[in-house]
Amino acid sequence: MALAGGAILNETMIRVWAAESNPLFKISLGEWAFHRALFGKSMKHFDVAKVTKDECGIDALEYSAQFFMDKAEDMDYLRELKKRATDNGVKAVLITVDNQGSIGDPDEKRRLKAVENHHKWVEAAKFLGCHSIRVNALSDEKLSADEQAKLVIDGLRRLVEFGAQHGMNVIVENHGGLSSNGKWMVKIMKGVDLPTTGTLPDLGNFPTHGPGAYDRYVGVAEMMPYAKGVSAKSYGFDAKGNETTIDYRRMVKTVLESGYHGYLGIEYEGDKMSEIEGVLATKKLLETIRNEFAHTT
């Protein structure tokens, strides 16, 4: 391939250009990674976008509703939050939403109320420029898995239908209970069966022992066909920069083999590094793996 001035692009240069212009996956930051700083008031919520870009070198942000629980309908707050992101060249990806009730509550009134409680977050996410809100597939754990699935499917479908009216996806993370069972999550996805729902596989949110133990590699593989996001959970790193709990190369291979090339949202939850150091270590590992895979495929 010839360039202006007679320069020739060799195969290596072409591969580098392709990897940079069309990366195998993109990297975002889940602001939950800063939960100690935010809850401890050493970081202001309005400053997260600036820290994300200036200190972490990341240009996409996944908000957590827990840091602005009473602001979903406060347009002045949302406008300022959006302005801070825009001013710093940071794209809003999604909002993770918690503590709004169980969308699979066996009591119909409470179930419908939980669905309604999420409406304001759909609208806030739309305003901020996100593509999705992440919800929890909660029900009554005293019920059987099948009974819980039926209730969650009902509540989730109602919420997904509302989200679709606003051009928003409603996605579910493996976040405790039966949602940390890949096969059960597939059942939920098939039960709702709407294009604007999906999953947000978290690489770490699978119990490793006890009655609900589930192989995280199997679970992620089962959830990936429905994924509209991926949470790159990390806890600690060895001297070579590899995550010590999760085989990241194996996980990224599974993610890419599913055909997913969207955002992997960093969510460091370790305690051996500062939050920013943990984010940077996770980012470096993801970039290393992305570069390796881009030059071997």
C-alpha positions as CSV (number, residue, x, y, z in Angstrom):
1,M,0.0,0.0,0.0
2,A,1.5,3.3,-1.1
3,L,1.1,6.6,0.8
4,A,1.4,10.2,-0.4
5,G,5.1,11.0,-0.9
6,G,5.9,7.4,-2.0
7,A,6.0,5.8,1.5
8,I,5.1,2.2,1.5
9,L,3.0,0.5,4.3
10,N,4.5,-2.9,5.1
11,E,2.4,-5.6,6.6
12,T,3.5,-4.8,10.2
13,M,2.5,-1.1,9.7
14,I,-0.9,-2.1,8.4
15,R,-1.5,-4.4,11.4
16,V,-0.5,-1.6,13.8
17,W,-2.8,0.9,12.0
18,A,-5.7,-1.5,12.0
19,A,-5.3,-2.3,15.7
20,E,-5.2,1.3,16.6
21,S,-8.1,2.5,14.4
22,N,-10.3,-0.5,15.0
23,P,-9.3,-2.1,18.4
24,L,-10.4,-5.6,19.3
25,F,-12.1,-4.0,22.3
26,K,-12.4,-0.6,24.0
27,I,-11.6,0.3,27.6
28,S,-13.9,2.2,29.9
29,L,-13.8,2.9,33.7
30,G,-16.5,1.8,36.1
31,E,-16.6,4.6,38.6
32,W,-17.3,2.0,41.3
33,A,-13.5,1.6,41.2
34,F,-13.3,4.9,43.1
35,H,-15.9,3.9,45.7
36,R,-13.6,4.4,48.7
37,A,-12.6,7.9,47.5
38,L,-16.2,8.9,46.6
39,F,-17.8,7.5,49.8
40,G,-14.9,8.9,51.8
41,K,-15.4,12.4,50.2
42,S,-11.7,12.6,49.1
43,M,-13.0,12.7,45.5
44,K,-16.0,14.7,44.3
45,H,-18.5,13.0,42.0
46,F,-18.2,15.9,39.5
47,D,-14.4,15.3,39.3
48,V,-14.6,11.6,38.3
49,A,-14.6,12.4,34.6
50,K,-11.5,14.6,34.9
51,V,-9.7,11.9,37.0
52,T,-10.7,9.3,34.5
53,K,-9.2,11.2,31.6
54,D,-6.2,13.0,33.2
55,E,-5.0,10.4,35.7
56,C,-6.1,7.2,34.1
57,G,-6.0,8.0,30.4
58,I,-9.4,6.5,29.8
59,D,-12.1,8.3,27.7
60,A,-15.2,6.4,28.6
61,L,-17.0,6.2,31.9
62,E,-19.6,3.8,33.5
63,Y,-21.5,5.7,36.2
64,S,-22.8,4.1,39.4
65,A,-26.2,5.4,40.6
66,Q,-25.0,4.9,44.2
67,F,-23.0,8.1,44.0
68,F,-25.9,10.2,43.0
69,M,-29.0,8.3,44.2
70,D,-31.1,11.4,44.8
71,K,-30.1,13.2,41.6
72,A,-31.7,11.0,38.9
73,E,-34.4,13.7,38.3
74,D,-32.3,16.7,39.2
75,M,-31.7,18.2,35.8
76,D,-29.2,20.9,37.0
77,Y,-27.1,18.1,38.5
78,L,-27.3,15.9,35.4
79,R,-26.5,18.9,33.1
80,E,-23.3,19.6,35.2
81,L,-22.4,15.9,35.2
82,K,-22.8,15.8,31.4
83,K,-20.8,19.0,31.0
84,R,-17.9,17.7,33.1
85,A,-17.7,14.6,30.9
86,T,-18.0,16.5,27.7
87,D,-15.4,19.1,28.8
88,N,-12.9,16.3,29.5
89,G,-13.6,14.3,26.4
90,V,-15.2,11.4,28.2
91,K,-18.0,9.4,26.8
92,A,-20.8,8.1,29.1
93,V,-21.3,4.4,28.6
94,L,-23.9,3.2,31.1
95,I,-25.3,3.6,34.6
96,T,-25.2,0.7,37.1
97,V,-28.4,0.9,39.2
98,D,-28.9,-0.6,42.6
99,N,-31.3,-0.3,45.6
100,Q,-34.5,0.3,43.6
101,G,-36.4,-2.8,44.7
102,S,-36.6,-6.3,43.2
103,I,-37.8,-6.5,39.7
104,G,-38.7,-10.1,40.4
105,D,-40.5,-9.5,43.7
106,P,-43.3,-12.1,44.2
107,D,-45.6,-9.3,45.3
108,E,-47.0,-7.8,42.1
109,K,-47.4,-4.3,43.5
110,R,-43.8,-4.2,44.8
111,R,-42.5,-5.7,41.6
112,L,-44.3,-3.0,39.5
113,K,-43.0,-0.4,41.9
114,A,-39.4,-1.6,41.5
115,V,-39.8,-1.5,37.7
116,E,-41.2,2.1,38.0
117,N,-38.3,3.1,40.3
118,H,-35.9,2.3,37.5
119,H,-37.7,4.6,35.0
120,K,-36.0,7.7,36.2
121,W,-32.6,6.0,35.7
122,V,-33.5,5.1,32.1
123,E,-34.3,8.7,31.4
124,A,-31.1,10.0,33.2
125,A,-29.0,7.6,31.3
126,K,-30.5,8.7,28.0
127,F,-29.8,12.3,28.9
128,L,-26.2,11.6,29.8
129,G,-25.6,9.8,26.5
130,C,-25.4,6.2,27.8
131,H,-26.5,3.2,25.8
132,S,-27.7,1.1,28.8
133,I,-28.6,0.9,32.4
134,R,-27.5,-2.1,34.4
135,V,-30.0,-3.7,36.8
136,N,-30.1,-6.6,39.2
137,A,-32.1,-9.8,38.6
138,L,-33.5,-9.9,42.2
139,S,-36.3,-12.0,43.5
140,D,-37.2,-13.9,46.7
141,E,-34.4,-16.5,47.4
142,K,-36.9,-18.6,49.3
143,L,-38.5,-19.5,46.0
144,S,-37.3,-22.1,43.5
145,A,-34.9,-21.1,40.7
146,D,-37.8,-21.5,38.2
147,E,-40.2,-19.4,40.2
148,Q,-37.6,-16.6,40.6
149,A,-36.9,-16.8,36.9
150,K,-40.6,-16.4,36.0
151,L,-40.9,-13.3,38.2
152,V,-37.7,-11.7,37.0
153,I,-38.6,-12.3,33.4
154,D,-41.9,-10.5,34.0
155,G,-40.4,-7.5,35.7
156,L,-37.4,-7.2,33.4
157,R,-39.6,-7.4,30.3
158,R,-41.7,-4.5,31.5
159,L,-38.6,-2.4,32.2
160,V,-37.0,-3.3,28.9
161,E,-40.2,-2.3,27.1
162,F,-40.0,1.1,28.8
163,G,-36.3,1.4,28.0
164,A,-36.9,0.7,24.4
165,Q,-39.3,3.7,24.2
166,H,-36.3,5.8,25.1
167,G,-33.8,4.0,22.9
168,M,-32.1,2.5,25.9
169,N,-30.9,-1.0,26.7
170,V,-31.6,-2.6,30.0
171,I,-28.9,-5.2,30.9
172,V,-28.3,-7.6,33.8
173,E,-25.0,-8.3,35.6
174,N,-24.1,-11.4,37.5
175,H,-24.4,-9.7,40.8
176,G,-25.2,-12.2,43.5
177,G,-27.9,-14.8,44.0
178,L,-29.0,-16.7,41.0
179,S,-27.7,-14.1,38.6
180,S,-24.2,-15.6,39.3
181,N,-25.4,-18.8,37.6
182,G,-24.7,-18.5,33.9
183,K,-27.4,-21.1,32.9
184,W,-30.0,-19.2,34.9
185,M,-29.1,-16.0,33.3
186,V,-29.4,-17.5,29.8
187,K,-32.9,-18.6,30.8
188,I,-33.7,-15.0,31.8
189,M,-32.4,-13.7,28.4
190,K,-34.4,-16.2,26.5
191,G,-37.5,-15.6,28.5
192,V,-37.4,-11.8,27.9
193,D,-36.3,-12.3,24.3
194,L,-36.2,-8.6,23.3
195,P,-33.3,-6.9,21.4
196,T,-32.8,-4.1,23.9
197,T,-32.0,-6.4,26.8
198,G,-28.8,-8.3,27.4
199,T,-26.1,-9.1,30.0
200,L,-23.1,-7.4,31.6
201,P,-20.8,-10.3,32.4
202,D,-18.5,-9.4,35.4
203,L,-15.3,-11.4,35.2
204,G,-15.2,-11.8,39.0
205,N,-18.7,-12.0,40.3
206,F,-19.0,-15.7,40.6
207,P,-18.8,-17.5,44.0
208,T,-15.8,-19.8,44.0
209,H,-16.9,-22.1,46.8
210,G,-20.0,-23.1,48.8
211,P,-23.5,-24.2,47.6
212,G,-23.7,-21.6,44.8
213,A,-20.1,-22.1,43.5
214,Y,-19.9,-21.5,39.7
215,D,-17.0,-21.7,37.3
216,R,-16.4,-18.1,36.3
217,Y,-15.0,-19.1,32.9
218,V,-18.1,-21.1,32.1
219,G,-20.4,-18.4,33.4
220,V,-18.8,-15.7,31.3
221,A,-18.9,-17.9,28.2
222,E,-22.6,-18.6,28.8
223,M,-23.4,-14.9,29.2
224,M,-21.3,-13.4,26.4
225,P,-23.7,-14.2,23.5
226,Y,-26.1,-11.7,25.1
227,A,-23.5,-9.2,26.3
228,K,-23.8,-5.4,25.7
229,G,-21.0,-4.7,28.2
230,V,-18.3,-6.5,30.2
231,S,-17.0,-5.6,33.7
232,A,-13.3,-6.1,33.9
233,K,-13.1,-6.9,37.7
234,S,-9.6,-7.0,39.2
235,Y,-8.3,-7.6,42.7
236,G,-4.5,-7.8,42.6
237,F,-1.5,-8.3,40.4
238,D,1.8,-10.2,40.4
239,A,5.3,-8.9,39.6
240,K,4.6,-9.4,35.8
241,G,1.4,-7.4,35.9
242,N,-0.9,-10.4,35.6
243,E,-4.1,-10.5,37.7
244,T,-3.7,-13.0,40.4
245,T,-7.4,-14.2,40.7
246,I,-8.6,-14.2,37.1
247,D,-6.8,-15.6,34.0
248,Y,-7.3,-12.4,32.0
249,R,-6.0,-13.8,28.7
250,R,-8.4,-16.7,28.9
251,M,-11.3,-14.3,29.7
252,V,-10.5,-11.9,26.9
253,K,-10.2,-14.7,24.5
254,T,-13.7,-15.9,25.5
255,V,-15.1,-12.3,25.2
256,L,-13.6,-11.9,21.7
257,E,-14.7,-15.3,20.5
258,S,-18.3,-14.4,21.2
259,G,-18.0,-11.6,18.6
260,Y,-18.0,-8.8,21.3
261,H,-15.7,-5.8,20.5
262,G,-17.3,-3.2,22.8
263,Y,-16.2,-1.7,26.1
264,L,-14.5,-3.6,28.9
265,G,-15.2,-1.5,32.0
266,I,-12.4,-1.6,34.6
267,E,-13.5,-2.2,38.2
268,Y,-10.6,-2.6,40.6
269,E,-11.7,-3.9,44.0
270,G,-8.4,-4.8,45.6
271,D,-6.8,-3.3,48.7
272,K,-3.0,-3.6,48.0
273,M,-2.9,-0.6,45.7
274,S,-4.6,2.8,45.7
275,E,-7.7,2.9,43.6
276,I,-6.0,4.8,40.8
277,E,-3.0,2.4,40.9
278,G,-5.3,-0.6,40.6
279,V,-7.2,1.0,37.7
280,L,-3.9,1.7,35.9
281,A,-2.6,-1.8,36.5
282,T,-5.8,-3.3,35.1
283,K,-5.6,-0.9,32.1
284,K,-2.0,-1.9,31.4
285,L,-2.9,-5.6,31.5
286,L,-5.9,-5.1,29.1
287,E,-3.8,-3.1,26.7
288,T,-1.0,-5.7,26.8
289,I,-3.4,-8.5,26.0
290,R,-5.2,-6.4,23.3
291,N,-1.8,-5.8,21.6
292,E,-0.8,-9.5,21.9
293,F,-4.1,-10.6,20.4
294,A,-4.1,-8.0,17.7
295,H,-0.7,-9.3,16.4
296,T,-1.6,-13.0,16.6
297,T,-5.0,-13.0,14.9
